[in-house]
Amino acid sequence: MRYQDMPEDERALSFPTPFPVKAMGKAGGDVRAALLAVLADNQVLYRDEDISEQASRTGKYISITVIIQAESRQQLDHVYEQLADHPEVAMTL
């Protein structure tokens, strides 16, 4: 069953809702710019203070997390599809 077809009371998320979007890529790349560009392209709202970065233990990778104001499941799906296709992004959560 698709998320959109589920009754409201059975859905895990109700919108709008704060939602953390995380993108990971190689340190020295521009994962942050890639993530913020995808969010802008999808007109996603977030605050600068809701952006955090963390390097991997070895320093080879970096993760960027942005707590966004998700308006719909469709919006989240578009964001994750674009991130998955972006060359700077190795993985998303």
Buried (B, 14 or more C-beta within 10 A) or exposed (E): EEEEEEEEEEEEEEBEEEBEBBBBBBEEBBBBEBBBBBBEEBEBEBEEEBBEEEEEEEEEBBBBBBBBBBBEBEBBEBBBEBBEEBEBBBEBE
